[in-house]
Amino acid sequence: MHRPSLLLSLLTLLTLLTAAPLPAIGYRPLPHLRPNSSDLRFGDSKKYEGSSEFVHLRYHMGPVLTGSITVHTIWYGQWQKSQKKIIREFIGSFSAVNAKHPSVAGWWDTVRLYTDQTGANISRTVRLGEQKNDRFYSHGKSLTRLSIQSVIKSAVTAKTKPLPINPSNGLYLLLTSDDVYVEDFCGQVCGFHYFTFPSIVGYTLPFAWVGNSAKLCPGICAYPFAVPEYMQGLKPLKSPNGDVGVDGMISVIGHEVAELATNPLVNAWYAGQDPVAPVEIADLCEGIYGTGGGGSYMGQLLNGKDGATYNMNGIRRRYLVQWLWNHVVSYCTGPNALDQ
């Protein structure tokens, strides 16, 4: 058998890493809106709330997170204490079974329906792990997908208080402040997940990145708490926690953590034939937040006495979080469904 030279192999690998975008899963809250759409209520999205025989979400025998899940966070850039508190309490709400209905924990119950090859369900327990502050932008204010992995490496190899290494049940959540640009941010994605390369970080760690869009593109990534300029006449909804950028991040964080739990190494639960661009349990329900959702209509939501819009309760706060695909009934489901 002919074997290519080592130099040729290295050059090929270098070309792939530098010329092609890294395979990662992106998310935008309402990605199918178009400026020339004649009907903003029903856009060209085909991801409707109703069941579909065309969705073939399959298990590809890879690991899922059946042990207690720990979310380690990296706060990159300048963050206010109040902003951190909103996000920390959201993550803490995943396992808060005593929260008022409809709850974030009830939303996580859909994730728990997914199993590994032994039939073990994804863990009920999700807890906030160690946190690392990178307030001086150690890798600059413009990050590529590869440099994101370098930020994670800095966090797990820091001389003081490094993040613990937990490849089996740890998730690493990189959150960038509103003055940081990440490759493809706003134009294509508001967040994505993948896993780190041992050649860069030293370990294979499932991770997600989510950016604060408040300054760069709130109409795209913080919708419906901000609206795009081309949607003239449409007023933004009031955010439940008084911070448009962070309240917009919440649904993206939920989206990515749910997919990390069910597809941490991109070889477990997804639809489609291509693991490089899989369609996962949150992708199937993009833009759906309540009963009747579909196209660019978000579905039936809840309104607080203060005028804020939300669809589920956390420990002490309210949040707007997109629904997830329930493979048992082949349906997008959420705790605020009117038929529950």
PyMOL commands that set and color helices and strands:
alter all, ss='L'
color gray80, all
select helices_A, chain A and resi 6-19+81-95+104-112+145-156+218-221+244-262+283-285
alter helices_A, ss='H'
color red, helices_A
select strands_A, chain A and resi 25-27+57-59+69-76+126-134+142-143+170-176+181-182+191-195+206-211+269-271+302-303+309-310+312-313+318-319+324-326+331-333
alter strands_A, ss='S'
color yellow, strands_A
deselect
rebuild
show_as cartoon
